[in-house]
Amino acid sequence: MYRNIFKNDEWKRSEHMAVRECVGYYLFTHQLMEVQGEDAKRFLDYIFPNDIAGLEVGRDRYTTMLDDSGEIIDDVVVMRMDEDRYWVSTLYGTKMDDWFYFHSDGYDIDASEITEDWHMFSIQGPRSKEVLSSILEDGEPKLKFFCHREAQIAGKSVILNRGGFTGEKWGYEVYCAAEDADDVQDAIDAAVKAAGGKEVTEFQVFAWTLPTEAGFYYMRDLAHTNPLEVGLDANINWEKDFIGKEALLKIKEAGPAREMLGFEVCDEEENFYIRAKQYGGPGEPVFIDGEEEEIGRVSKMVYSYVKDVNNGYILAKKDKLHIGDRIKIHGFDCVITEKNWLK
């Protein structure tokens, strides 16, 4: 990746900074699985390691999904829509449908993909609450983080959820029926522009630069890792049974073999090339200066427009690298950092 793909792209910069400084919106409908039935709560509590049984109606919860070896195979948001009905937001609906099917014996549930029925608009940034207040028929959003409720926009019924994938304190997601999407988008677009914001059209902005700056992961970053290696063990309820628990307990006892770290490129060279796993392939190998042993790989390489620095993640052997360490990656000077560039 050449540095100016991000740094010198003023269009990407303007969309990214609209979210950070004002407000931006984009259409990015994740795939949705609906799970319902009298055993829906019990089933999902077994499928996911986080506490789903304790999730109240109208609340959401982030969780990984593990295989029998404790490896992450998805990370999702579970939304409890009704007493016995849940939505699961994923990027891999077909695979999840199969996973649910093969683990549903003994559970009275019905699971189906409903992605085609819904569109999701994400409204993010400091003025997002103001934007929603101007178009909601009942006024202010009035939602705590990771809560959702029914609402009306442009005379259309929507589900309003407070959350997002940008790291912004104020951010919302608007789910509407597919046939209502044009009317809902027209209302959102007008309100966002009236507030001084803009539509975010670049996938690399809303899926890569914004989330990475906040220390969030894309599922490709998590492939072939376990929650202990990537700092997601706080999202595990060890008091219950779940798929992968036995294997994960063994990893916990021994200690994770790897860890995910942040890094920045501090080389003054304008044109440089550092391969990252997000572009396909295993990612650039990482070495400690003077040693031949490979200690890690570059998982992600993007750009922080807030800090004006090329940034990303390295998956490395545990305790081989530490915050502040100076290293070379593919011959270019880099430094190990925290994974959040918004602090």
Summary of the structure (lengths in Angstrom):
residues: 343
radius of gyration: 21.0
end to end distance: 25.9
largest distance: 65.6
contacts: 1141
relative contact order: 0.16
helix: 27%
strand: 32%
